[in-house]
Amino acid sequence: MVVHAADPEFARLFGLSADEICGLGLLDLLQSSVPARLREQFAALSSGRCGRFTETVTGRDGSGRTFTAKVTGRAVRRPSGEIAGVVVLLHRTGDAQRPGNDNEPVSDDPC
């Protein structure tokens, strides 16, 4: 999952501009307590096996501090039903913490 386009506010959460975040791997930006599950959820969206999911993840801001967020992935379909892409929404839920004080992420809505 590579970021193709991003809202400036999304990129700013990671200390980047919208141009800088494009081309980066989404799973490199977001961390989960069960990385394989997060990868599988995105794969399920891309293949059409799942319409949406929400999970608690952590990320790192431009200062290297971690923050907690809810990530929601939603499949976008063409009128034909074919998957056109995936939209990712990120809502920061926790304050940034210094490295080593990460919160334990939890899955809220697995596919």
Secondary structure, DSSP 8 states (H G I E B T S, - for coil): -B-----HHHHHHTT--HHHHTTSBHHHH-B-SSHHHHHHHHHHHHHTS-SEEEEEEEEE-TTS-EEEEEEEEEEEE-TTS-EEEEEEEEEE-S--B-TT------EEE--
